[in-house]
Amino acid sequence: MPRNAAVTAWWDENTTAGKYDQKVIPITPDTIGKLGELATLIAAITKKRYDVKAYKYVCPEVAEVLRTTEQRLKKVWAA
């Protein structure tokens, strides 16, 4: 996952330890907006100077996946 200081801070605040001590983002209908927050932070990485060349492609893709997931979960939970 693309990282910068803002993403790392968000990650530390919004994840919990999951199976095999891997970090997970607990999402419920009440916290679905967290995916959009993370998408915005990741997309912002390429708005400024960055060192990882692959971020040019990776950041928009990851942000889009997060936004799509957020929208689909909203639809499912609204039904």
N, CA and C of each residue as an Amber inpcrd file, in Angstrom:
protein
   237
   0.8420000  -1.1690000   0.0000000   0.0000000   0.0000000   0.0000000
   0.8930000   1.2380000   0.0000000   0.5320000   2.2350000  -0.7870000
   1.2990000   3.4790000  -0.7980000   1.2900000   4.1180000   0.5890000
   2.4190000   4.6820000   0.9670000   2.5370000   5.2800000   2.2980000
   3.1800000   6.6570000   2.2370000   2.7240000   7.5000000   3.1130000
   3.3740000   8.7490000   3.4650000   3.0120000   9.0020000   4.9230000
   3.3960000  10.1300000   5.4730000   3.1470000  10.3840000   6.8970000
   1.6510000  10.3860000   7.2220000   0.8410000  10.9900000   6.3620000
  -0.6020000  11.0750000   6.6180000  -1.2580000   9.6980000   6.5630000
  -0.8790000   8.8890000   5.5900000  -1.4400000   7.5410000   5.4630000
  -1.0090000   6.6810000   6.6480000   0.2430000   6.7950000   7.0430000
   0.7340000   6.0250000   8.1790000  -0.0040000   6.4020000   9.4640000
  -0.2260000   7.6880000   9.6740000  -0.9590000   8.1360000  10.8620000
  -2.3880000   7.6020000  10.8350000  -3.0440000   7.6790000   9.6740000
  -4.4040000   7.1480000   9.5420000  -4.4010000   5.6530000   9.8310000
  -3.4460000   4.9470000   9.2670000  -3.3380000   3.4920000   9.4270000
  -3.1820000   3.1190000  10.8960000  -2.3100000   3.8170000  11.5920000
  -2.0780000   3.5290000  13.0070000  -3.3270000   3.7720000  13.8540000
  -4.1010000   4.7780000  13.4830000  -5.2910000   5.1480000  14.2520000
  -6.5060000   4.2730000  13.9320000  -6.6040000   3.7440000  12.7220000
  -7.8380000   3.0980000  12.2770000  -7.7570000   1.5990000  12.0400000
  -6.6410000   0.9730000  12.3480000  -6.5420000  -0.4730000  12.1470000
  -6.4170000  -1.1890000  13.4810000  -6.7270000  -2.4690000  13.4340000
  -6.5760000  -3.3250000  14.6060000  -5.8310000  -4.5800000  14.1900000
  -5.3420000  -5.3180000  15.1680000  -4.6430000  -6.5680000  14.8700000
  -5.6640000  -7.6310000  14.4880000  -5.4120000  -8.2820000  13.3740000
  -6.2910000  -9.3420000  12.9070000  -5.6140000 -10.6940000  13.0380000
  -6.0940000 -11.6350000  12.2930000  -5.5420000 -12.9800000  12.3100000
  -4.0690000 -12.9430000  11.9140000  -3.2860000 -13.7290000  12.5820000
  -1.8340000 -13.7940000  12.3590000  -1.1620000 -12.4370000  12.5580000
  -1.7820000 -11.6100000  13.3990000  -1.2500000 -10.3000000  13.7570000
  -1.1210000  -9.3480000  12.5620000  -1.9140000  -9.5850000  11.5220000
  -1.9490000  -8.6540000  10.3900000  -2.9460000  -7.5500000  10.7000000
  -2.6580000  -6.3510000  10.2460000  -3.5460000  -5.2150000  10.4870000
  -4.7730000  -5.3030000   9.5800000  -5.9340000  -4.9840000  10.1500000
  -7.1850000  -4.9470000   9.3940000  -7.9050000  -3.6330000   9.6920000
  -8.7430000  -3.2350000   8.7520000  -9.5610000  -2.0380000   8.9230000
 -10.9770000  -2.5190000   9.2380000 -11.4110000  -2.3920000  10.4890000
 -12.7750000  -2.8340000  10.8130000 -13.7980000  -1.8600000  10.2010000
 -14.6330000  -2.3700000   9.3370000 -15.6240000  -1.5370000   8.6560000
 -17.0230000  -2.0260000   9.0090000 -17.8590000  -1.0890000   9.4080000
 -19.2680000  -1.3490000   9.6910000 -20.0760000  -0.3050000   8.9200000
 -21.3900000  -0.4420000   8.8830000 -22.1740000   0.6060000   8.2180000
 -21.9250000   2.0040000   8.7990000 -21.5860000   2.0730000  10.0680000
 -21.3350000   3.3720000  10.7020000 -19.9500000   3.9360000  10.3980000
 -19.0100000   3.0760000  10.0080000 -17.6310000   3.5330000   9.7770000
 -17.2040000   3.4030000   8.3210000 -18.1440000   3.2290000   7.4140000
 -17.8270000   3.0210000   6.0030000 -17.0440000   4.1940000   5.4120000
 -17.2340000   5.3790000   5.9510000 -16.5340000   6.5640000   5.4560000
 -15.0190000   6.4940000   5.6160000 -14.5410000   5.5880000   6.4550000
 -13.0940000   5.4360000   6.6510000 -12.4050000   5.0440000   5.3430000
 -13.0820000   4.2700000   4.5050000 -12.4830000   3.8770000   3.2240000
 -12.2880000   5.1000000   2.3280000 -13.2600000   5.9810000   2.3270000
 -13.1380000   7.2160000   1.5490000 -12.0350000   8.1210000   2.0770000
 -11.9060000   8.1830000   3.4080000 -10.8270000   8.9760000   4.0120000
  -9.4680000   8.4580000   3.5430000  -9.2950000   7.1420000   3.6150000
  -8.0270000   6.5460000   3.2070000  -7.7820000   6.7650000   1.7190000
  -8.8190000   6.6460000   0.9010000  -8.6780000   6.8810000  -0.5380000
  -8.1960000   8.3060000  -0.8110000  -8.7580000   9.2580000  -0.1200000
  -8.3640000  10.6580000  -0.2980000  -6.9070000  10.8690000   0.0900000
  -6.4900000  10.2840000   1.2070000  -5.0950000  10.4270000   1.6490000
  -4.1250000   9.7860000   0.6580000  -4.4920000   8.6240000   0.1330000
  -3.6060000   7.9400000  -0.8160000  -3.5400000   8.7120000  -2.1380000
  -4.6700000   9.2010000  -2.6120000  -4.6840000   9.9750000  -3.8560000
  -3.8590000  11.2510000  -3.7180000  -3.8200000  11.8270000  -2.5280000
  -3.0790000  13.0740000  -2.3000000  -1.5640000  12.8840000  -2.3690000
  -1.1040000  11.6500000  -2.2470000   0.3400000  11.4010000  -2.2850000
   0.9440000  11.9320000  -3.5810000   0.2610000  11.7430000  -4.6910000
   0.8200000  12.1440000  -5.9830000   0.5490000  13.6150000  -6.3250000
  -0.0760000  14.3380000  -5.4290000  -0.3060000  15.7730000  -5.6590000
   0.9530000  16.5850000  -5.3710000   1.8470000  15.9860000  -4.5680000
   3.1110000  16.6350000  -4.2340000   4.2460000  15.7540000  -4.7530000
   5.4430000  16.2010000  -4.5490000   6.6200000  15.4320000  -4.9490000
   6.6850000  14.1300000  -4.1570000   7.0020000  13.0220000  -4.8290000
   7.1020000  11.7220000  -4.1750000   8.2830000  10.9620000  -4.7570000
   8.8170000  10.0220000  -3.9790000  10.0430000   9.3200000  -4.3680000
   9.8050000   8.0070000  -5.1140000   8.6950000   7.3610000  -4.8690000
   8.4430000   6.0460000  -5.4640000   7.7790000   6.2370000  -6.8270000
   8.5030000   5.9020000  -7.8950000   7.9840000   6.1340000  -9.2510000
   6.6640000   5.4090000  -9.5030000   6.5070000   4.2230000  -8.9520000
   5.2970000   3.4290000  -9.1790000   4.0550000   4.0980000  -8.5980000
   4.2240000   5.0450000  -7.6680000   3.0680000   5.7190000  -7.0690000
   2.2330000   6.4440000  -8.1180000   2.8490000   6.8210000  -9.2260000
   2.1200000   7.4940000 -10.3030000   0.9420000   6.6360000 -10.7570000
   1.1250000   5.3290000 -10.7330000   0.0850000   4.3930000 -11.1710000
  -0.6460000   3.7560000  -9.9950000   0.0950000   3.4580000  -8.9480000
  -0.4590000   2.7130000  -7.8160000  -1.4500000   3.5480000  -7.0100000
  -1.1140000   4.7860000  -6.7160000  -1.9830000   5.6070000  -5.8690000
  -3.3810000   5.7980000  -6.4570000  -3.5130000   6.1770000  -7.7230000
  -4.8680000   6.3090000  -8.2750000  -5.6310000   4.9830000  -8.2890000
  -4.9390000   3.8810000  -8.5490000  -5.6000000   2.5710000  -8.5810000
  -6.1090000   2.1720000  -7.1970000  -5.2630000   2.3210000  -6.1920000
  -5.6500000   1.9550000  -4.8290000  -6.7960000   2.8540000  -4.3590000
  -6.7120000   4.1300000  -4.6390000  -7.7750000   5.0550000  -4.2420000
  -9.0940000   4.6730000  -4.9090000  -9.0490000   4.3190000  -6.1720000
 -10.2720000   3.9300000  -6.8870000 -10.8690000   2.6480000  -6.3120000
 -10.0450000   1.6850000  -5.9900000 -10.5350000   0.4360000  -5.3870000
 -11.2090000   0.7240000  -4.0430000 -10.6040000   1.5750000  -3.2470000
 -11.1990000   1.9230000  -1.9560000 -12.5360000   2.6370000  -2.1300000
 -12.6050000   3.5550000  -3.0730000 -13.8680000   4.2790000  -3.3130000
 -14.9560000   3.3470000  -3.8430000 -14.5780000   2.4630000  -4.7530000
 -15.5390000   1.5000000  -5.2970000 -16.0500000   0.5800000  -4.2090000
 -15.1580000   0.1010000  -3.3660000 -15.5530000  -0.7700000  -2.2610000
 -16.5030000  -0.0410000  -1.3200000 -16.1820000   1.2140000  -1.0130000
 -17.0470000   2.0130000  -0.1450000 -18.4520000   2.1380000  -0.7410000
 -18.5410000   2.4630000  -2.0310000 -19.8390000   2.6440000  -2.6780000
 -20.6410000   1.3400000  -2.7260000 -19.9710000   0.2420000  -3.0170000
 -20.6760000  -1.0490000  -3.0840000 -21.1650000  -1.4960000  -1.7220000
 -20.3570000  -1.2920000  -0.7060000 -20.8010000  -1.6540000   0.6410000
 -21.9760000  -0.7840000   1.0780000 -21.9510000   0.4980000   0.7260000
 -23.0800000   1.3750000   1.0430000 -24.3650000   0.8550000   0.4180000
 -24.2910000   0.4160000  -0.8330000 -25.4640000  -0.1270000  -1.5280000
 -25.9670000  -1.3970000  -0.8430000 -25.0630000  -2.2800000  -0.5280000
 -25.4340000  -3.5630000   0.0920000 -26.0620000  -3.3190000   1.4590000
 -25.4410000  -2.4660000   2.2550000 -25.9510000  -2.2270000   3.6060000
 -27.2190000  -1.3900000   3.5970000 -27.4770000  -0.6610000   2.5340000
 -28.7120000   0.1360000   2.4510000 -29.9100000  -0.7350000   2.0910000
 -29.6490000  -1.8840000   1.4890000 -30.7550000  -2.7540000   1.0540000
 -31.4390000  -3.4420000   2.2090000
